[in-house]
């Protein structure tokens, strides 16, 4: 078995390569992003926040990830 990247995702306009299939939660973990602060769109469709953690991502998916920033 090899650990060479076999899945390519475009995230916020940048290509990223991963060694295997990922769910939304796994992707956010790989990117170091807190899942509670993210709104996701996959291939032009907004994914409900409660569905994204288990969403299976596939090679070639195009994602837009928007993080919510609090302030005051």
Residue frames relative to the residue before (quaternion, step in Angstrom):
aa qw qx qy qz dx dy dz
X 1.0000 0.0000 0.0000 0.0000 0.00 0.00 0.00
X 0.2404 -0.7844 0.5616 0.1073 3.55 -1.08 0.78
X 0.3489 -0.7276 0.5510 0.2128 3.55 -1.20 0.54
X 0.3560 0.7328 -0.5082 0.2793 3.58 1.19 0.34
X 0.5835 -0.5978 0.4130 0.3628 3.57 -1.04 0.76
X 0.0193 -0.8097 0.5864 -0.0119 3.56 -0.89 0.96
X 0.7109 0.3337 -0.2606 0.5616 3.57 1.27 0.19
X 0.1337 -0.7885 0.5989 0.0413 3.54 -0.89 1.00
X 0.0353 -0.7759 0.6298 -0.0132 3.54 -0.89 1.04
X 0.2569 -0.7155 0.6204 0.1929 3.55 -1.13 0.65
X 0.0325 -0.8118 0.5809 -0.0497 3.54 -0.54 1.24
X 0.8301 -0.1176 0.0170 0.5447 3.55 -0.58 1.23
X 0.7603 -0.4221 0.1886 0.4563 3.54 0.93 1.00
X 0.6859 0.4369 -0.2827 0.5087 3.61 1.25 -0.06
X 0.4107 -0.7100 0.5213 0.2353 3.56 -0.98 0.90
X 0.0466 -0.7664 0.6407 -0.0071 3.54 -0.99 0.99
X 0.1910 -0.7754 0.5923 0.1064 3.57 -1.06 0.76
X 0.1168 -0.7983 0.5907 0.0130 3.53 -1.02 0.93
X 0.5706 -0.6479 0.4091 0.2954 3.54 -1.19 0.67
X 0.8190 0.0234 -0.0047 0.5733 3.61 1.11 -0.31
X 0.7066 -0.4288 0.3238 0.4605 3.54 -1.28 -0.12
X 0.1486 -0.7922 0.5904 0.0418 3.53 -1.20 0.66
X 0.3218 -0.6583 0.6314 0.2538 3.49 -1.36 0.39
X 0.7098 -0.4379 0.3243 0.4465 3.56 -1.25 0.15
X 0.6571 0.5122 -0.3049 0.4615 3.59 0.91 -0.90
X 0.6602 0.5063 -0.3090 0.4607 3.57 0.93 -0.89
X 0.6290 0.5323 -0.3302 0.4604 3.57 1.02 -0.79
X 0.6760 0.4905 -0.3030 0.4589 3.58 0.82 -0.96
X 0.6179 0.5355 -0.3345 0.4685 3.57 1.05 -0.73
X 0.6461 0.5206 -0.3087 0.4650 3.59 0.96 -0.91
X 0.7329 0.4210 -0.2206 0.4868 3.57 1.04 -0.82
X 0.4346 -0.7213 0.4397 0.3123 3.59 1.29 -0.16
X 0.4665 0.6698 -0.4362 0.3788 3.56 1.12 0.73
X 0.4466 -0.6792 0.5202 0.2621 3.57 -0.97 0.92
X 0.4148 -0.7487 0.4566 0.2426 3.63 -0.52 1.14
X 0.6086 0.5743 -0.3575 0.4147 3.60 1.12 -0.53
X 0.7356 0.4239 -0.2189 0.4810 3.58 1.23 -0.41
X 0.6273 0.5718 -0.3143 0.4250 3.58 1.26 0.26
X 0.1270 -0.7035 0.6922 0.0990 3.49 -1.24 0.74
X 0.1312 -0.8318 0.5388 0.0223 3.57 -0.78 1.06
X 0.1103 -0.7343 0.6666 0.0657 3.48 -1.28 0.70
X 0.0760 -0.7849 0.6143 0.0272 3.57 -0.89 0.96
X 0.8489 -0.0753 -0.0011 0.5231 3.54 -0.77 1.13
X 0.7601 -0.4177 0.1943 0.4584 3.54 0.92 1.00
X 0.6790 0.4552 -0.2892 0.4981 3.60 1.26 -0.02
X 0.4055 -0.6928 0.5378 0.2576 3.58 -0.84 0.99
X 0.2393 -0.7605 0.5910 0.1226 3.56 -0.92 0.98
X 0.4799 -0.6642 0.4799 0.3135 3.62 -0.74 0.99
X 0.6090 -0.6105 0.3776 0.3374 3.54 -0.96 0.95
X 0.7020 0.4668 -0.2834 0.4571 3.61 0.93 -0.80
X 0.6712 0.4803 -0.3026 0.4767 3.62 1.23 -0.25
X 0.5634 0.6510 -0.3845 0.3332 3.59 1.11 -0.59
X 0.6253 0.5630 -0.3755 0.3887 3.67 0.84 -0.76
X 0.7712 0.3333 -0.1877 0.5088 3.61 0.99 -0.74
X 0.4065 0.7189 -0.4662 0.3173 3.59 1.31 0.02
X 0.2945 -0.7432 0.5749 0.1741 3.60 -0.76 1.05
X 0.2493 -0.7695 0.5735 0.1296 3.55 -0.76 1.07
X 0.1803 -0.7938 0.5742 0.0877 3.56 -1.08 0.70
X 0.6780 -0.4973 0.3632 0.4013 3.52 -1.25 0.56
X 0.7987 0.2854 -0.2275 0.4784 3.55 -0.89 0.99
X 0.4397 0.6939 -0.4698 0.3232 3.61 1.22 -0.11
X 0.2267 -0.7344 0.6257 0.1331 3.53 -1.21 0.69
X 0.0575 -0.8235 0.5638 -0.0258 3.54 -0.58 1.20
X 0.1255 -0.7063 0.6871 0.1156 3.47 -1.29 0.59
X 0.0707 -0.7884 0.6111 0.0023 3.54 -0.72 1.12
X 0.0793 -0.7861 0.6129 0.0084 3.55 -0.74 1.11
X 0.1993 -0.7794 0.5836 0.1102 3.55 -0.77 1.04
X 0.3852 -0.7089 0.5513 0.2127 3.52 -1.06 0.87
X 0.0999 -0.7905 0.6038 0.0238 3.54 -0.82 1.04
X 0.2803 -0.7589 0.5685 0.1496 3.53 -0.81 1.07
X 0.1061 0.7902 -0.5996 0.0683 3.51 -1.18 0.43
X 0.0349 -0.8189 0.5720 0.0315 3.46 -1.23 -0.03
